[in-house]
Amino acid sequence: MPEVDQSVAAEAAGTSRVAVTLRALRHRNFQLFFSGQLISLIGTWMQTVAQSWLVYRLTGSSLLLGTVGFASQVPIFLLAPAGGVVADRYNRQRVVIATQTASMVLALILAALTLSKRVTVWEIVILAASLGVVNAFDIPTRQAFLMDMVGREDLMNAIALNSSMFNGARIIGPAVAGILVASIGEGWCFFLNGVSYIAVIAGLLMMRLKHVVAASGGDASHLEYIAEGFRFVRRTSPIWALLLLIALVSLVASPYSVLMPIFADRILHGGARGLGILMGATGVGALLGALTLAMRTGLRGLGRWVAISCACFGASLILFSASRWFWVSVLLLVPVGYSMMLQMSASNTLIQAMSPDRLRGRVMSVYSMMFMGMAPLGALFAGALADRIGAPLTVALGGVGCMCGAAVFRRRLPKLRVEVRQLIIAQGMAGGEPPQEMNVRSVP
């Protein structure tokens, strides 16, 4: 009988852990969002890998790989503040429907050009830049839209599951893309990505939610509205510190992915299939990192997680850059993806927990600028540097920069703890921990 009781208890504990990990999915709107985005993001990752390979096949240039990466993401840096205003002032559901529809059209245009054998690298650059403009409005709005779907109580879990979905697609999409590119060409990857947007648009249209009406800002102009968001971010030391670390990582370390076709072909001799496997390995690690965060129910300790995962990201990149064996490199990309995603998701969670509702879209627009917007500068720099000193040394230097940033952030962490606790309590985002406990515990 004791063995039976232990078995029942273990099964109940396992069921409880699953329920905690997936708790945001009890909301119907988030279920629709999750399922639609999962299908669409598989297509997005297929296009990402196929586009990189197409540019590499057409040009063989690491500089042009970096140029396409720059073109796709620099609009986010320039236009994300406007995207934040849109997220705070307009119906987020309608904005996301519009951005997803625009993304679908751009994917189908790229598919048509590629399948008709008329595509040039400069057309790819223009379409990549156009998608960047769309993402400048899509990313901050989608991040803020999570609150509308699940409320405060399950926001942290929704952020983690959203990252899990993104990285689950990151595993499947590159693997499928590697097979399709090698067998039937890049154009069909672009076409399937365009078709995949139908799922997420349908899910968004099926949602029934009470839109959270954002503050109108009175008679303030859009510029004044943007400035208010920047002032809050700059004057809030913990948010500013997290964003600076994200910006550093995005600038010096994240561009390793832009150079992945070079590793796949010239260094590891895996070709298009190898590129898909390498990108998929990163996705496996990133998925595990997001699920690790999803299993958490509180915010305590997340600041330390940010510092440690950032340092591990840098160390993993250095080891990957030194590998000349394909399957060793595949294994090393698992901790690369794990630590990078854990840092970014934990930072996202803390930033949202400290942000007032009326400023959420604008704060997330600054997050988008630092996370996605700094990456194009890094991609351009990494492409140019790799042309001179080689891709492995470029990636290794990024890893060193990452570790230095983690050390500085960890040293500042004790000074930030009091303000972090005050901000989280003020927003009512203790993540399941009673406010009285938050007063005496260290959140980071």
BELMOFEN-V314499 format. One record per residue. N is the residue number from 1. PSI is psi in degrees with one decimal (none if undefined). Layout:
# BELMOFEN-V314499
N_PSI, N_PSI
This chain:
# BELMOFEN-V314499
1_-42.6, 2_-37.8, 3_-38.9, 4_-44.3, 5_-41.0, 6_-38.9, 7_-43.4, 8_-41.7, 9_-41.3, 10_-41.3, 11_-40.9, 12_-40.1, 13_-40.8, 14_-42.4, 15_-39.4, 16_-41.4, 17_-41.2, 18_-42.7, 19_-39.2, 20_-43.2, 21_-33.9, 22_20.1, 23_-28.6, 24_-20.5, 25_-2.5, 26_-14.3, 27_124.0, 28_-41.8, 29_-39.1, 30_-32.4, 31_-45.8, 32_-44.0, 33_-46.2, 34_-49.3, 35_-42.7, 36_-44.0, 37_-35.1, 38_-44.9, 39_-45.3, 40_-39.3, 41_-28.2, 42_-43.9, 43_-38.6, 44_-43.9, 45_-33.4, 46_-44.3, 47_-38.6, 48_-47.9, 49_-45.2, 50_-38.4, 51_-43.1, 52_-43.3, 53_-36.8, 54_-45.1, 55_-43.3, 56_-40.1, 57_-38.9, 58_-32.1, 59_-32.0, 60_16.6, 61_126.3, 62_-30.3, 63_-42.2, 64_-29.7, 65_-43.7, 66_-34.8, 67_-42.5, 68_-41.7, 69_-39.9, 70_-46.9, 71_-33.1, 72_-22.1, 73_-18.8, 74_-30.8, 75_-28.6, 76_-42.2, 77_-40.3, 78_-34.6, 79_-6.8, 80_-36.2, 81_-39.9, 82_-36.8, 83_-36.3, 84_-39.2, 85_-44.2, 86_-41.6, 87_-32.1, 88_-18.6, 89_-17.8, 90_168.1, 91_113.1, 92_-34.7, 93_-46.3, 94_-36.5, 95_-44.3, 96_-37.4, 97_-43.6, 98_-43.4, 99_-37.7, 100_-36.1, 101_-42.6, 102_-39.7, 103_-38.9, 104_-45.0, 105_-43.4, 106_-39.5, 107_-40.6, 108_-33.7, 109_-45.8, 110_-37.9, 111_-45.1, 112_-43.1, 113_-40.9, 114_-44.8, 115_-26.5, 116_3.9, 117_23.9, 118_1.2, 119_141.3, 120_164.0, 121_-30.9, 122_-29.1, 123_-36.5, 124_-41.8, 125_-44.6, 126_-44.1, 127_-36.1, 128_-40.8, 129_-38.5, 130_-41.2, 131_-34.3, 132_-39.4, 133_-45.3, 134_-43.9, 135_-26.4, 136_-29.5, 137_-31.3, 138_-45.6, 139_-53.8, 140_-33.8, 141_-42.6, 142_-38.6, 143_-44.5, 144_-28.1, 145_-23.5, 146_-39.1, 147_-39.7, 148_-30.1, 149_-35.6, 150_-13.4, 151_-178.3, 152_-41.3, 153_-38.5, 154_16.2, 155_-46.3, 156_-42.7, 157_-38.0, 158_-39.4, 159_-44.3, 160_-43.4, 161_-34.7, 162_-41.8, 163_-37.7, 164_-43.9, 165_-45.7, 166_-42.1, 167_-22.3, 168_-42.0, 169_-30.8, 170_-24.6, 171_-47.8, 172_-47.1, 173_-53.5, 174_-37.1, 175_-44.8, 176_-41.7, 177_-42.3, 178_-41.0, 179_-46.5, 180_-41.0, 181_-42.3, 182_-26.8, 183_-46.6, 184_-2.0, 185_167.1, 186_-31.3, 187_-38.0, 188_-28.5, 189_-42.9, 190_-40.4, 191_-45.7, 192_-33.9, 193_-44.0, 194_-43.6, 195_-34.6, 196_-22.2, 197_-20.3, 198_-37.7, 199_-47.8, 200_-36.2, 201_-41.7, 202_-43.7, 203_-42.5, 204_-40.6, 205_-27.7, 206_-11.3, 207_144.8, 208_102.2, 209_155.4, 210_110.0, 211_131.0, 212_110.4, 213_117.0, 214_158.8, 215_137.6, 216_-19.7, 217_10.4, 218_-130.7, 219_10.0, 220_142.8, 221_169.6, 222_-38.6, 223_-40.9, 224_-35.8, 225_-42.7, 226_-45.0, 227_-36.1, 228_-41.8, 229_-43.7, 230_-39.4, 231_-42.5, 232_-46.2, 233_-45.1, 234_-32.6, 235_-8.4, 236_98.0, 237_-44.9, 238_-41.7, 239_-42.1, 240_-40.8, 241_-42.9, 242_-42.1, 243_-36.6, 244_-39.5, 245_-42.2, 246_-43.3, 247_-42.7, 248_-47.9, 249_-42.7, 250_-31.0, 251_-44.7, 252_-23.5, 253_-44.7, 254_-30.5, 255_-0.9, 256_-31.5, 257_-29.2, 258_-31.7, 259_2.2, 260_-36.7, 261_-33.1, 262_-44.0, 263_-44.8, 264_-38.4, 265_-59.7, 266_-35.0, 267_-44.0, 268_-8.7, 269_46.2, 270_-13.1, 271_-158.5, 272_-39.7, 273_-40.5, 274_-37.9, 275_-43.4, 276_-40.5, 277_-43.3, 278_-46.7, 279_-36.1, 280_-36.7, 281_-40.3, 282_-40.1, 283_-37.3, 284_-47.8, 285_-42.9, 286_-38.0, 287_-44.2, 288_-38.0, 289_-43.3, 290_-39.4, 291_-33.2, 292_-43.4, 293_-36.0, 294_-28.3, 295_-10.8, 296_148.9, 297_-6.1, 298_172.4, 299_-10.9, 300_130.4, 301_-4.4, 302_-31.9, 303_-42.5, 304_-38.7, 305_-40.6, 306_-47.6, 307_-46.0, 308_-45.0, 309_-33.9, 310_-43.5, 311_-41.4, 312_-34.8, 313_-47.8, 314_-44.2, 315_-40.7, 316_-38.6, 317_-40.1, 318_-44.3, 319_-41.4, 320_-41.8, 321_-25.5, 322_-14.0, 323_141.3, 324_10.1, 325_128.7, 326_-52.7, 327_-27.4, 328_-42.0, 329_-39.6, 330_-46.2, 331_-39.3, 332_-24.8, 333_-15.9, 334_-52.7, 335_-27.3, 336_-51.7, 337_-40.4, 338_-52.3, 339_-37.8, 340_-46.8, 341_-36.2, 342_-41.8, 343_-48.4, 344_-41.4, 345_-40.8, 346_-40.0, 347_-44.8, 348_-46.0, 349_-47.8, 350_-41.5, 351_-45.1, 352_-35.6, 353_-28.3, 354_-2.7, 355_134.8, 356_151.5, 357_-42.8, 358_-16.7, 359_2.3, 360_-46.5, 361_-40.9, 362_-36.8, 363_-42.6, 364_-23.0, 365_-36.8, 366_-39.0, 367_-43.9, 368_-39.8, 369_-43.4, 370_-38.4, 371_-55.5, 372_-31.4, 373_-31.0, 374_-23.1, 375_-38.9, 376_-36.0, 377_-41.9, 378_-38.8, 379_-43.4, 380_-44.1, 381_-43.6, 382_-40.3, 383_-44.1, 384_-42.4, 385_-38.9, 386_-30.6, 387_-27.4, 388_-44.7, 389_-3.7, 390_151.8, 391_-42.4, 392_-45.8, 393_-35.3, 394_-45.8, 395_-39.5, 396_-41.4, 397_-37.5, 398_-39.8, 399_-39.1, 400_-43.9, 401_-39.0, 402_-45.7, 403_-37.2, 404_-42.9, 405_-40.3, 406_-40.1, 407_-43.1, 408_-43.9, 409_-42.7, 410_-35.2, 411_-31.7, 412_-16.2, 413_-45.6, 414_-34.6, 415_-20.2, 416_-14.7, 417_-43.2, 418_-46.0, 419_-35.6, 420_-47.8, 421_-42.6, 422_-42.0, 423_-42.5, 424_-42.0, 425_-40.7, 426_-33.6, 427_-3.8, 428_34.2, 429_45.1, 430_-2.9, 431_38.8, 432_-9.3, 433_132.8, 434_141.6, 435_-35.8, 436_-30.6, 437_-33.3, 438_-25.7, 439_-27.0, 440_-7.2, 441_154.5, 442_116.8, 443_-54.3, 444_none
